[in-house]
Amino acid sequence: MINCYETLFVVKPTLTDEEIATQITKVKDILAKEGGELLATNDMGMRKLAYPVEKNDRGYYTVLLYKSEGTLIQELERNLKINEDVIKFLTVKYSNTKEMAQFNKLVEAANKAETKEEA
């Protein structure tokens, strides 16, 4: 069954812009390879972490909003766990009507922000 998911992941602050873009592309490639449909990407940029993780006080946050089968989550999280440049990640599943309405708002907001950046 196809569900909607949001995955937030944080990469190390010591990476260059090209390395950060490569890490984001790797995660997107896993989604595409496993049959997920990427709806929106929200690059939140460098942010201060709530608490130090692996001696890092900051990290580069990225949120992916997508639709997929539940089996994709296992493969995605497995890859995030073994990636040494990813310091944190979280996946949220949206299932009921209220959650789906919020998910659709998040997708719209992320796509609006993306089109503003391109202009």
Secondary structure, DSSP 8 states (H G I E B T S, - for coil): -EEEEEEEEEE-TTS-HHHHHHHHHHHHHHHHHTT-EEEEEEEEEEEEEEEEETTEEEEEEEEEEEEEETHHHHHHHHHHHH-TTEEEEEEEEE-SHHHHHHHHHHHHHHHHHHHHHH-
